[in-house]
Amino acid sequence: MKKTEKIICDRDIILGLIADYVEGPRLGSSKGMRSSFATDAVMTSGNDISKMEGMFSFVDDSQAYPDITYAVRLLYVSGSIANAVVDVNGWGKDIYEDIFTFAKTRDGWKIVSKTYRLVRD
C-alpha cells in the first residue's frame, strides 16, 4: 500500500470515529460512541481534566438531539497520531468547538483526548 493510500484509509477511519461520537447525542445514548475513545481518554474545557465517563453519563441521562450536525474543520494525520477540529451544532441550543487528539493504538485508532469550548449558547 502506498503512503498516500494509507493516509486516506486512516483519515476515513478517524472520520468514522468522529461520526460515531456525534451519533451519541443524536440518539441520546453513549453506547455507540464509547468504542471511539481509548479506555483512559480524558476531556477538558480548560477548567479541569476528567475521564470520559462523565460525558457518557451526561449523554445517557439527556434527551436525544436528532438534529445535531457537525463539520470537520481540520483533520491532520501524522503517522500514528492525529488531530481534528470539529464544530458541533444543535446539542441543545449550543454550538461547541471540539478538538480531538487521536492515537493509533493496538486496538486501532482511538480518541485519546477531547478539548472543547462553548462557542455560543
URGIDA-V292528 format. One record per run of one state. SS is the DSSP state (h for helix, s for strand, l for the rest). FROM is the first residue (numbers start at 0). LEN is the number of residues. If there is no record, write none. Layout:
SS;FROM;LEN + SS;FROM;LEN
//
This chain:
l;0;2 + h;2;25 + l;27;6 + h;33;3 + s;36;8 + l;44;4 + s;48;3 + l;51;1 + h;52;9 + l;61;7 + s;68;10 + l;78;2 + s;80;11 + l;91;2 + s;93;12 + l;105;2 + s;107;13 + l;120;1
//
